[in-house]
Amino acid sequence: MDEKVKIEDKSTWATGGGLLLGLGVGFFFLQASVLAFVGCLLGGLGLGLILTAIIGGRK
């Protein structure tokens, strides 16, 4: 049986990390505006997706 070495790609962790970063920043704006909270979540998600594309493209 041929065993293949599985290479773990951790570039997808940037998406979750960006979302958590947006969540943390959004909690500071939550008392001011709910829409700012949602905007921080979407901004963090977008940042994470951009970082994933950049990191994934290098390989």
Summary of the structure (lengths in Angstrom):
residues: 59
radius of gyration: 16.0
end to end distance: 28.1
largest distance: 60.5
contacts: 145
relative contact order: 0.22
helix: 69%
strand: 0%
